[in-house]
């Protein structure tokens, strides 16, 4: 898995992305939302934000995923 630096390939990323997922990670009582974007030749995982409750993190993860899917002409499976 390779990662690009922020800004690198940014102009054509949405054209190449095939899958977008979000995941919740609990760390020391704080909930984090990560986004995972799958391209033909790489996978990128980035921390989007942290939230004080799981409920807020879940809401944010859903909004982030739906927005990203719009950028890749998704959702892929729904």
C-alpha positions in Angstrom: 0.0 0.0 0.0 1.4 3.3 -1.0 0.3 6.7 0.3 0.5 10.1 -1.4 1.2 13.4 0.2 -1.6 15.8 0.6 -2.2 17.6 -2.6 -0.4 15.1 -4.8 -2.5 13.8 -7.7 -5.5 15.7 -6.2 -6.9 16.8 -9.6 -7.6 13.3 -10.8 -8.1 11.3 -7.6 -11.9 11.3 -7.9 -11.7 9.9 -11.4 -9.6 6.9 -10.3 -11.2 6.1 -6.9 -13.2 2.9 -6.9 -14.3 2.6 -3.2 -14.7 4.9 -0.3 -15.2 3.7 3.3 -15.2 5.4 6.7 -14.3 3.7 9.9 -14.6 4.6 13.6 -11.7 4.2 16.0 -12.0 4.6 19.7 -8.8 5.9 21.4 -8.7 6.9 25.1 -12.4 7.7 25.2 -12.3 9.8 22.0 -13.9 8.6 18.8 -12.0 9.2 15.5 -13.3 9.0 12.0 -10.9 7.7 9.3 -11.6 7.7 5.6 -10.2 5.0 3.4 -10.1 5.5 -0.4 -9.2 2.7 -2.8 -7.7 3.5 -6.1 -6.5 1.1 -8.8 -2.9 1.3 -7.6 -3.1 2.5 -4.0 -5.1 2.8 -0.8 -5.1 6.0 1.2 -6.3 6.2 4.8 -6.6 9.6 6.5 -7.9 10.7 9.9 -10.8 13.1 9.2 -11.7 14.2 12.7 -12.3 13.3 16.4 -15.5 13.5 18.4 -16.4 13.2 22.0 -19.2 10.7 21.5 -19.6 7.6 19.3 -23.0 8.9 18.2 -21.5 12.1 16.7 -18.6 10.2 15.2 -21.1 7.8 13.5 -23.1 10.7 12.1 -20.0 12.4 10.8 -18.7 9.1 9.2 -22.0 8.7 7.3 -21.9 12.3 6.0 -18.3 12.1 5.0 -18.8 8.8 3.2 -21.9 10.1 1.3 -20.0 13.2 0.3 -17.0 11.3 -0.9 -19.2 8.8 -2.9 -20.7 11.8 -4.7 -17.2 12.7 -5.8 -16.6 9.2 -7.3 -20.1 8.9 -8.8 -21.2 6.4 -6.2 -22.4 4.8 -4.1 -20.8 1.8 -5.7 -23.2 -0.8 -4.2 -26.3 1.0 -3.5 
